[in-house]
Protein backbone atom coordinates (compact mmCIF):
# COMPACT_ATOMS: atom_id res chain seq x y z
CA UNK A 1 0.00 0.00 0.00
CA UNK A 2 1.34 3.43 -0.91
CA UNK A 3 2.67 5.55 1.95
CA UNK A 4 0.22 8.37 1.30
CA UNK A 5 -2.68 5.93 1.50
CA UNK A 6 -1.39 4.58 4.82
CA UNK A 7 -1.05 8.09 6.28
CA UNK A 8 -4.53 9.00 5.08
CA UNK A 9 -5.98 5.89 6.70
CA UNK A 10 -4.19 6.62 10.00
CA UNK A 11 -5.59 10.12 10.00
CA UNK A 12 -9.09 8.87 9.31
CA UNK A 13 -8.70 6.37 12.16
CA UNK A 14 -7.39 9.08 14.48
CA UNK A 15 -9.95 11.73 13.56
CA UNK A 16 -12.45 12.76 16.28
CA UNK A 17 -15.72 10.86 16.19
CA UNK A 18 -17.95 13.73 15.05
CA UNK A 19 -15.49 14.61 12.30
CA UNK A 20 -15.56 11.02 11.04
CA UNK A 21 -19.34 10.92 11.06
CA UNK A 22 -19.53 13.83 8.63
CA UNK A 23 -17.02 12.17 6.32
CA UNK A 24 -19.04 8.94 6.31
CA UNK A 25 -22.36 10.38 5.10
CA UNK A 26 -24.07 9.95 1.74
CA UNK A 27 -23.03 6.41 0.81
CA UNK A 28 -26.40 5.04 -0.33
CA UNK A 29 -27.26 4.85 -4.02
CA UNK A 30 -30.36 3.75 -5.90
CA UNK A 31 -28.95 0.37 -6.91
CA UNK A 32 -28.14 -0.49 -3.30
CA UNK A 33 -31.63 0.51 -2.24
CA UNK A 34 -33.18 -1.79 -4.84
CA UNK A 35 -30.95 -4.62 -3.65
CA UNK A 36 -32.16 -4.08 -0.06
CA UNK A 37 -35.78 -4.06 -1.23
CA UNK A 38 -35.32 -7.42 -2.90
CA UNK A 39 -33.82 -8.77 0.32
CA UNK A 40 -36.77 -7.52 2.34
CA UNK A 41 -39.06 -9.89 0.49
CA UNK A 42 -37.00 -12.89 1.54
CA UNK A 43 -35.68 -11.71 4.90
CA UNK A 44 -36.72 -14.98 6.51
CA UNK A 45 -34.19 -16.83 4.33
CA UNK A 46 -31.40 -14.28 4.44
CA UNK A 47 -27.93 -15.78 4.60
CA UNK A 48 -24.74 -14.22 5.87
CA UNK A 49 -23.18 -14.41 2.41
CA UNK A 50 -25.99 -12.32 0.93
CA UNK A 51 -25.44 -9.36 3.25
CA UNK A 52 -23.96 -6.18 1.83
CA UNK A 53 -20.21 -6.22 2.61
CA UNK A 54 -20.49 -2.71 4.08
CA UNK A 55 -22.40 -4.38 6.94
CA UNK A 56 -20.85 -7.83 7.13
CA UNK A 57 -17.15 -6.95 6.83
CA UNK A 58 -16.96 -4.55 9.83
CA UNK A 59 -19.03 -6.89 12.00
CA UNK A 60 -16.87 -9.88 11.07
CA UNK A 61 -13.69 -7.96 11.92
CA UNK A 62 -15.04 -6.79 15.28
CA UNK A 63 -16.29 -10.25 16.21
CA UNK A 64 -13.01 -11.91 15.22
CA UNK A 65 -11.03 -9.75 17.67
CA UNK A 66 -11.84 -11.07 21.13
CA UNK A 67 -8.86 -9.25 22.69
CA UNK A 68 -10.66 -5.89 22.65
CA UNK A 69 -11.84 -6.79 26.14
CA UNK A 70 -8.22 -6.79 27.34
CA UNK A 71 -7.73 -3.06 26.67
CA UNK A 72 -9.91 -1.77 29.51
CA UNK A 73 -11.30 -3.85 32.41
CA UNK A 74 -15.01 -4.47 31.96
CA UNK A 75 -15.24 -3.11 28.43
CA UNK A 76 -16.52 -5.19 25.53
CA UNK A 77 -18.09 -8.00 27.53
CA UNK A 78 -20.25 -10.65 25.87
CA UNK A 79 -23.37 -8.61 26.59
CA UNK A 80 -22.27 -5.68 24.37
CA UNK A 81 -24.71 -5.03 21.51
CA UNK A 82 -24.38 -2.77 18.49
CA UNK A 83 -26.05 -1.96 15.17
CA UNK A 84 -24.49 -1.13 11.81
CA UNK A 85 -26.72 0.62 9.29
CA UNK A 86 -26.77 1.65 5.68
CA UNK A 87 -28.82 4.73 6.44
CA UNK A 88 -32.53 4.11 5.76
CA UNK A 89 -31.68 1.03 3.66
CA UNK A 90 -30.99 -1.85 6.06
CA UNK A 91 -29.22 -2.70 9.29
CA UNK A 92 -27.30 -5.45 11.05
CA UNK A 93 -27.65 -5.95 14.82
CA UNK A 94 -25.05 -7.93 16.74
CA UNK A 95 -26.30 -8.93 20.17
CA UNK A 96 -26.65 -11.66 22.76
CA UNK A 97 -29.98 -10.16 23.88
CA UNK A 98 -33.37 -10.52 22.29
CA UNK A 99 -33.18 -8.62 19.00
CA UNK A 100 -35.10 -5.38 18.45
CA UNK A 101 -38.51 -5.53 16.81
CA UNK A 102 -38.49 -6.42 13.09
CA UNK A 103 -34.97 -7.88 13.13
CA UNK A 104 -34.61 -11.45 11.87
CA UNK A 105 -31.91 -13.93 12.85
CA UNK A 106 -29.46 -14.56 10.03
CA UNK A 107 -29.28 -18.27 9.30
CA UNK A 108 -26.22 -20.00 10.73
CA UNK A 109 -24.78 -16.78 12.13
CA UNK A 110 -22.80 -16.50 15.33
CA UNK A 111 -20.35 -13.92 16.56
CA UNK A 112 -17.94 -13.99 19.48
CA UNK A 113 -19.20 -15.67 22.66
CA UNK A 114 -22.99 -15.42 22.87
CA UNK A 115 -23.59 -12.74 20.22
CA UNK A 116 -25.61 -13.46 17.09
CA UNK A 117 -26.41 -11.51 13.92
CA UNK A 118 -29.84 -10.11 13.02
CA UNK A 119 -30.98 -8.31 9.86
CA UNK A 120 -33.49 -5.50 9.33
CA UNK A 121 -34.62 -4.17 5.94
CA UNK A 122 -35.52 -0.51 5.60
CA UNK A 123 -35.34 2.40 8.10
CA UNK A 124 -35.10 1.57 11.78
CA UNK A 125 -37.75 4.06 12.79
CA UNK A 126 -35.33 5.79 15.16
CA UNK A 127 -34.52 9.28 13.95
CA UNK A 128 -30.95 9.43 15.27
CA UNK A 129 -30.11 5.87 14.22
CA UNK A 130 -31.51 6.45 10.74
CA UNK A 131 -29.31 9.54 10.42
CA UNK A 132 -26.35 7.28 11.14
CA UNK A 133 -25.51 7.87 14.78
CA UNK A 134 -27.07 7.08 18.13
CA UNK A 135 -25.59 6.16 21.52
CA UNK A 136 -29.04 5.36 22.88
CA UNK A 137 -30.42 2.71 20.53
CA UNK A 138 -31.92 0.23 22.99
CA UNK A 139 -31.40 -3.50 22.68
CA UNK A 140 -32.43 -5.75 25.54
CA UNK A 141 -33.19 -2.75 27.71
CA UNK A 142 -29.67 -1.29 27.42
CA UNK A 143 -28.28 1.58 25.39
CA UNK A 144 -26.20 0.55 22.38
CA UNK A 145 -24.48 2.24 19.46
CA UNK A 146 -26.27 2.44 16.13
CA UNK A 147 -23.78 3.61 13.53
CA UNK A 148 -23.97 4.34 9.84
CA UNK A 149 -21.19 2.56 7.99
CA UNK A 150 -18.21 4.68 6.99
CA UNK A 151 -16.11 4.91 3.83
CA UNK A 152 -13.96 1.91 4.80
CA UNK A 153 -14.09 -1.14 7.02
CA UNK A 154 -11.36 0.31 9.25
CA UNK A 155 -13.13 3.63 9.75
CA UNK A 156 -16.38 1.84 10.64
CA UNK A 157 -14.68 -0.52 13.11
CA UNK A 158 -12.65 2.26 14.73
CA UNK A 159 -15.66 4.51 15.15
CA UNK A 160 -17.81 1.68 16.55
CA UNK A 161 -15.23 0.84 19.20
CA UNK A 162 -14.73 4.53 20.09
CA UNK A 163 -18.45 5.21 20.41
CA UNK A 164 -19.13 1.95 22.26
CA UNK A 165 -16.62 3.08 24.85
CA UNK A 166 -18.69 6.22 25.36
CA UNK A 167 -21.69 3.98 26.15
CA UNK A 168 -19.45 2.07 28.60
CA UNK A 169 -18.44 5.40 30.19
CA UNK A 170 -22.10 6.26 30.80
CA UNK A 171 -22.48 3.03 32.77
CA UNK A 172 -19.11 2.94 34.53
CA UNK A 173 -17.48 6.38 34.83
CA UNK A 174 -18.05 8.96 37.53
CA UNK A 175 -19.16 12.12 35.69
CA UNK A 176 -18.94 10.96 32.06
CA UNK A 177 -20.26 14.30 30.78
CA UNK A 178 -18.45 16.29 28.12
CA UNK A 179 -17.90 20.05 28.57
CA UNK A 180 -19.68 22.36 26.18
CA UNK A 181 -17.96 23.18 22.92
CA UNK A 182 -18.87 26.85 22.84
CA UNK A 183 -15.52 28.50 23.61
CA UNK A 184 -15.43 32.14 22.62
CA UNK A 185 -12.39 33.16 20.59
CA UNK A 186 -11.54 35.74 23.25
CA UNK A 187 -11.40 33.16 26.05
CA UNK A 188 -7.98 31.87 24.98
CA UNK A 189 -6.32 35.22 24.38
CA UNK A 190 -4.23 35.46 21.23
CA UNK A 191 -5.19 32.33 19.31
CA UNK A 192 -1.92 32.19 17.35
CA UNK A 193 0.05 32.26 20.60
CA UNK A 194 -2.24 29.67 22.18
CA UNK A 195 -1.89 27.39 19.15
CA UNK A 196 1.91 27.68 19.25
CA UNK A 197 1.89 26.83 22.97
CA UNK A 198 -0.26 23.70 22.64
CA UNK A 199 1.68 22.57 19.58
CA UNK A 200 4.94 22.78 21.55
CA UNK A 201 3.29 20.68 24.26
CA UNK A 202 2.34 18.07 21.68
CA UNK A 203 5.95 17.92 20.53
CA UNK A 204 7.04 17.22 24.12
CA UNK A 205 4.49 14.40 24.35
CA UNK A 206 5.92 12.94 21.14
CA UNK A 207 9.42 13.24 22.61
CA UNK A 208 8.33 11.41 25.76
CA UNK A 209 6.69 8.63 23.73
CA UNK A 210 9.85 8.14 21.69
CA UNK A 211 12.23 7.74 24.65
CA UNK A 212 13.66 4.25 25.18
CA UNK A 213 15.10 5.16 28.59
CA UNK A 214 12.54 5.40 31.43
CA UNK A 215 14.50 8.29 32.97
CA UNK A 216 14.58 10.27 29.71
CA UNK A 217 10.89 9.51 29.16
CA UNK A 218 10.04 10.82 32.63
CA UNK A 219 12.13 13.95 32.07
CA UNK A 220 10.35 14.70 28.79
CA UNK A 221 6.99 14.07 30.47
CA UNK A 222 7.98 16.48 33.27
CA UNK A 223 8.81 19.15 30.68
CA UNK A 224 5.40 18.59 29.12
CA UNK A 225 3.60 18.90 32.47
CA UNK A 226 5.44 22.10 33.39
CA UNK A 227 4.76 23.74 30.04
CA UNK A 228 1.11 22.71 30.12
CA UNK A 229 0.75 23.95 33.70
CA UNK A 230 2.21 27.32 32.77
CA UNK A 231 -0.24 27.76 29.88
CA UNK A 232 -3.26 26.74 31.95
CA UNK A 233 -2.31 29.21 34.68
CA UNK A 234 -3.33 31.99 32.25
CA UNK A 235 -6.82 30.68 31.41
CA UNK A 236 -9.94 30.44 33.56
CA UNK A 237 -10.50 27.51 35.91
CA UNK A 238 -13.56 26.61 33.80
CA UNK A 239 -11.45 26.24 30.65
CA UNK A 240 -8.72 24.33 32.49
CA UNK A 241 -11.31 21.92 33.90
CA UNK A 242 -12.89 21.54 30.45
CA UNK A 243 -9.50 20.57 28.99
CA UNK A 244 -8.90 18.03 31.75
CA UNK A 245 -12.38 16.51 31.34
CA UNK A 246 -12.14 16.30 27.56
CA UNK A 247 -8.80 14.50 27.81
CA UNK A 248 -10.32 12.14 30.37
CA UNK A 249 -13.47 11.30 28.37
CA UNK A 250 -12.49 11.63 24.70
CA UNK A 251 -8.86 10.74 25.43
CA UNK A 252 -9.83 7.41 26.99
CA UNK A 253 -12.15 6.58 24.08
CA UNK A 254 -9.34 7.47 21.65
CA UNK A 255 -6.89 5.33 23.65
CA UNK A 256 -9.21 2.31 23.43
CA UNK A 257 -9.88 2.87 19.73
CA UNK A 258 -6.18 3.24 18.91
CA UNK A 259 -5.18 0.25 21.07
CA UNK A 260 -7.79 -1.92 19.34
CA UNK A 261 -6.55 -0.81 15.92
CA UNK A 262 -2.99 -1.78 16.90
CA UNK A 263 -3.99 -5.33 17.84
CA UNK A 264 -4.15 -6.88 14.38
CA UNK A 265 -2.78 -9.45 13.98
CA UNK A 266 -1.14 -9.26 17.44
CA UNK A 267 -1.10 -6.67 20.26
CA UNK A 268 1.67 -4.23 19.38
CA UNK A 269 2.59 -1.37 21.70
CA UNK A 270 4.96 0.00 19.07
CA UNK A 271 2.08 0.25 16.60
CA UNK A 272 -0.02 2.02 19.24
CA UNK A 273 2.82 4.43 19.98
CA UNK A 274 3.32 5.16 16.28
CA UNK A 275 -0.40 5.76 15.82
CA UNK A 276 -0.55 8.25 18.69
CA UNK A 277 2.57 10.05 17.46
CA UNK A 278 0.89 10.34 14.06
CA UNK A 279 -2.26 11.73 15.70
CA UNK A 280 -0.23 14.25 17.72
CA UNK A 281 1.45 15.37 14.49
CA UNK A 282 -1.76 16.34 12.67
CA UNK A 283 -1.55 20.12 11.98
CA UNK A 284 -3.83 22.10 14.28
CA UNK A 285 -5.06 24.13 11.31
CA UNK A 286 -6.52 20.97 9.74
CA UNK A 287 -9.00 20.38 12.57
CA UNK A 288 -12.67 21.12 11.81
CA UNK A 289 -13.78 24.66 12.58
CA UNK A 290 -17.42 23.82 13.32
CA UNK A 291 -17.01 25.23 16.86
CA UNK A 292 -14.82 28.12 15.72
CA UNK A 293 -11.05 28.26 15.94
CA UNK A 294 -11.03 28.38 19.75
CA UNK A 295 -13.51 25.51 19.95
CA UNK A 296 -11.33 23.44 17.63
CA UNK A 297 -8.24 24.09 19.75
CA UNK A 298 -10.11 23.15 22.92
CA UNK A 299 -11.58 19.91 21.60
CA UNK A 300 -10.09 17.95 18.71
CA UNK A 301 -6.43 18.04 19.78
CA UNK A 302 -7.38 16.69 23.22
CA UNK A 303 -8.36 13.26 21.88
CA UNK A 304 -4.73 12.46 21.09
CA UNK A 305 -3.15 14.31 24.04
CA UNK A 306 -5.37 12.42 26.50
CA UNK A 307 -4.67 9.08 24.81
CA UNK A 308 -0.92 9.77 24.74
CA UNK A 309 -0.89 10.59 28.46
CA UNK A 310 -2.62 7.26 29.11
CA UNK A 311 -0.06 5.31 27.10
CA UNK A 312 2.73 7.03 29.05
CA UNK A 313 1.03 6.10 32.32
CA UNK A 314 0.75 2.52 31.11
CA UNK A 315 4.45 2.40 30.22
CA UNK A 316 5.34 3.97 33.57
CA UNK A 317 3.40 1.15 35.31
CA UNK A 318 1.14 3.66 37.04
CA UNK A 319 -2.29 2.25 38.05
CA UNK A 320 -4.50 4.69 36.19
CA UNK A 321 -7.66 3.22 34.63
CA UNK A 322 -9.72 2.89 37.82
CA UNK A 323 -8.71 6.41 38.88
CA UNK A 324 -9.64 7.85 35.49
CA UNK A 325 -13.02 6.12 35.81
CA UNK A 326 -13.52 7.77 39.19
CA UNK A 327 -12.82 11.27 37.85
CA UNK A 328 -9.06 11.81 37.86
CA UNK A 329 -7.67 13.52 34.73
CA UNK A 330 -4.76 11.62 33.16
CA UNK A 331 -2.66 14.80 33.26
CA UNK A 332 -2.96 14.88 37.07
CA UNK A 333 -1.85 11.24 37.33
CA UNK A 334 1.07 12.01 35.03
CA UNK A 335 1.98 15.04 37.16
CA UNK A 336 1.95 12.88 40.31
CA UNK A 337 4.32 10.38 38.71
CA UNK A 338 6.82 12.91 37.38
CA UNK A 339 6.71 14.68 40.75
CA UNK A 340 7.99 11.49 42.39
CA UNK A 341 10.59 11.03 39.67
CA UNK A 342 11.75 14.65 39.96
CA UNK A 343 12.06 14.43 43.74
CA UNK A 344 14.03 11.21 43.42
CA UNK A 345 16.40 12.96 41.04
CA UNK A 346 16.57 16.02 43.33
CA UNK A 347 15.28 18.06 40.41
CA UNK A 348 13.03 20.84 41.81
CA UNK A 349 10.26 21.80 42.07
CA UNK A 350 9.15 18.87 44.26
CA UNK A 351 5.50 19.84 44.19
CA UNK A 352 2.66 18.91 41.94
CA UNK A 353 2.06 21.36 39.09
CA UNK A 354 -1.30 23.11 39.12
CA UNK A 355 -3.39 21.57 36.36
JOHUQUI-V621571 format. One record per backbone hydrogen bond with DSSP energy under -1.0 kcal/mol. NH is the residue of the N-H (numbers start at 1). CO is the residue of the C=O. E is the energy in kcal/mol with one decimal. If there is no record, write none. Layout:
nh=NH co=CO e=E
nh=NH co=CO e=E
This chain:
nh=6 co=2 e=-2.0
nh=7 co=3 e=-2.5
nh=8 co=4 e=-2.1
nh=9 co=5 e=-2.2
nh=10 co=6 e=-2.3
nh=11 co=7 e=-2.4
nh=12 co=8 e=-2.1
nh=13 co=9 e=-2.4
nh=14 co=10 e=-2.2
nh=15 co=11 e=-1.4
nh=20 co=16 e=-2.3
nh=21 co=17 e=-2.0
nh=22 co=18 e=-1.6
nh=23 co=19 e=-1.5
nh=24 co=20 e=-1.3
nh=25 co=22 e=-1.2
nh=33 co=29 e=-2.0
nh=34 co=30 e=-2.3
nh=35 co=31 e=-1.9
nh=36 co=32 e=-2.3
nh=37 co=33 e=-2.2
nh=38 co=34 e=-2.0
nh=39 co=35 e=-1.6
nh=40 co=36 e=-2.0
nh=41 co=37 e=-1.0
nh=42 co=39 e=-1.4
nh=43 co=40 e=-1.1
nh=45 co=42 e=-1.9
nh=46 co=43 e=-1.4
nh=50 co=47 e=-1.2
nh=51 co=48 e=-1.6
nh=55 co=52 e=-1.8
nh=56 co=52 e=-2.2
nh=57 co=53 e=-2.1
nh=59 co=55 e=-1.4
nh=60 co=56 e=-2.7
nh=61 co=57 e=-2.1
nh=62 co=58 e=-2.5
nh=63 co=59 e=-2.7
nh=64 co=60 e=-1.3
nh=65 co=62 e=-1.1
nh=68 co=65 e=-1.0
nh=70 co=67 e=-1.7
nh=71 co=68 e=-1.7
nh=75 co=72 e=-2.2
nh=80 co=77 e=-1.9
nh=82 co=94 e=-1.8
nh=83 co=145 e=-2.6
nh=84 co=92 e=-2.7
nh=85 co=147 e=-2.6
nh=86 co=90 e=-2.8
nh=89 co=86 e=-3.3
nh=90 co=86 e=-1.3
nh=91 co=120 e=-2.6
nh=92 co=84 e=-3.0
nh=93 co=118 e=-2.8
nh=94 co=82 e=-2.9
nh=95 co=116 e=-2.2
nh=103 co=100 e=-1.5
nh=104 co=119 e=-2.6
nh=106 co=117 e=-2.2
nh=107 co=46 e=-1.6
nh=109 co=106 e=-2.0
nh=111 co=115 e=-3.1
nh=115 co=112 e=-1.9
nh=116 co=95 e=-2.6
nh=118 co=93 e=-2.4
nh=119 co=104 e=-3.0
nh=120 co=91 e=-2.2
nh=122 co=89 e=-3.6
nh=130 co=126 e=-3.1
nh=131 co=127 e=-1.2
nh=133 co=128 e=-2.2
nh=134 co=146 e=-1.8
nh=137 co=144 e=-2.1
nh=139 co=142 e=-2.4
nh=142 co=139 e=-1.5
nh=144 co=137 e=-1.1
nh=146 co=134 e=-2.5
nh=147 co=83 e=-2.7
nh=148 co=132 e=-2.9
nh=149 co=85 e=-2.6
nh=156 co=152 e=-2.0
nh=157 co=153 e=-2.7
nh=158 co=154 e=-2.9
nh=159 co=155 e=-2.2
nh=160 co=156 e=-2.4
nh=161 co=157 e=-2.3
nh=162 co=158 e=-2.3
nh=163 co=159 e=-2.9
nh=164 co=160 e=-2.3
nh=165 co=161 e=-1.6
nh=166 co=162 e=-1.1
nh=167 co=163 e=-1.5
nh=168 co=164 e=-2.1
nh=169 co=165 e=-2.5
nh=170 co=166 e=-1.8
nh=171 co=167 e=-1.1
nh=172 co=168 e=-2.2
nh=173 co=169 e=-2.2
nh=174 co=325 e=-3.2
nh=183 co=181 e=-1.8
nh=187 co=184 e=-1.8
nh=189 co=186 e=-1.1
nh=194 co=190 e=-2.6
nh=195 co=191 e=-2.8
nh=196 co=192 e=-2.0
nh=197 co=193 e=-2.3
nh=198 co=194 e=-2.5
nh=199 co=195 e=-2.0
nh=200 co=196 e=-1.9
nh=201 co=197 e=-1.7
nh=202 co=198 e=-2.0
nh=203 co=199 e=-1.9
nh=204 co=200 e=-1.5
nh=205 co=201 e=-2.0
nh=206 co=202 e=-2.4
nh=207 co=203 e=-2.2
nh=208 co=204 e=-2.4
nh=209 co=205 e=-2.5
nh=210 co=206 e=-1.6
nh=217 co=213 e=-2.6
nh=218 co=214 e=-2.5
nh=219 co=215 e=-2.1
nh=220 co=216 e=-2.3
nh=221 co=217 e=-2.4
nh=222 co=218 e=-2.3
nh=223 co=219 e=-2.0
nh=224 co=220 e=-2.1
nh=225 co=221 e=-2.5
nh=226 co=222 e=-2.5
nh=227 co=223 e=-2.4
nh=228 co=224 e=-2.7
nh=229 co=225 e=-2.7
nh=230 co=226 e=-2.3
nh=231 co=227 e=-1.9
nh=232 co=228 e=-2.5
nh=233 co=229 e=-1.3
nh=234 co=231 e=-1.7
nh=235 co=232 e=-1.3
nh=240 co=236 e=-2.3
nh=241 co=237 e=-2.6
nh=242 co=238 e=-2.1
nh=243 co=239 e=-2.2
nh=244 co=240 e=-2.2
nh=245 co=241 e=-2.6
nh=246 co=242 e=-2.4
nh=247 co=243 e=-2.2
nh=248 co=244 e=-1.8
nh=249 co=245 e=-2.7
nh=250 co=246 e=-1.7
nh=251 co=246 e=-1.3
nh=253 co=249 e=-1.6
nh=254 co=250 e=-2.4
nh=255 co=251 e=-2.3
nh=256 co=252 e=-2.3
nh=257 co=253 e=-2.4
nh=258 co=254 e=-2.7
nh=259 co=255 e=-2.6
nh=260 co=256 e=-2.5
nh=261 co=257 e=-2.2
nh=262 co=258 e=-1.3
nh=263 co=260 e=-1.4
nh=272 co=268 e=-1.9
nh=273 co=269 e=-2.6
nh=274 co=270 e=-2.6
nh=275 co=271 e=-2.2
nh=276 co=272 e=-2.3
nh=277 co=273 e=-2.5
nh=278 co=274 e=-2.3
nh=279 co=275 e=-2.1
nh=280 co=276 e=-2.6
nh=282 co=279 e=-1.1
nh=286 co=283 e=-1.7
nh=287 co=284 e=-1.5
nh=292 co=289 e=-2.2
nh=296 co=292 e=-2.3
nh=297 co=293 e=-2.1
nh=298 co=294 e=-1.8
nh=299 co=296 e=-1.2
nh=302 co=299 e=-1.5
nh=303 co=300 e=-1.1
nh=305 co=301 e=-1.7
nh=306 co=302 e=-2.0
nh=307 co=303 e=-1.8
nh=308 co=304 e=-2.7
nh=309 co=305 e=-2.1
nh=310 co=306 e=-1.7
nh=311 co=307 e=-2.0
nh=312 co=308 e=-2.3
nh=313 co=309 e=-2.4
nh=314 co=310 e=-2.2
nh=315 co=311 e=-2.5
nh=316 co=312 e=-1.8
nh=317 co=314 e=-1.2
nh=318 co=313 e=-2.5
nh=324 co=320 e=-2.5
nh=325 co=321 e=-2.4
nh=326 co=322 e=-1.5
nh=327 co=324 e=-1.4
nh=328 co=323 e=-2.7
nh=333 co=329 e=-1.5
nh=334 co=330 e=-2.5
nh=335 co=331 e=-2.3
nh=336 co=332 e=-2.2
nh=337 co=333 e=-1.9
nh=338 co=334 e=-2.5
nh=339 co=335 e=-2.0
nh=340 co=336 e=-1.7
nh=341 co=337 e=-2.2
nh=342 co=338 e=-3.0
nh=343 co=339 e=-2.5
nh=344 co=340 e=-2.2
nh=345 co=341 e=-1.8
nh=346 co=343 e=-1.1
nh=347 co=342 e=-3.3
nh=351 co=349 e=-1.1
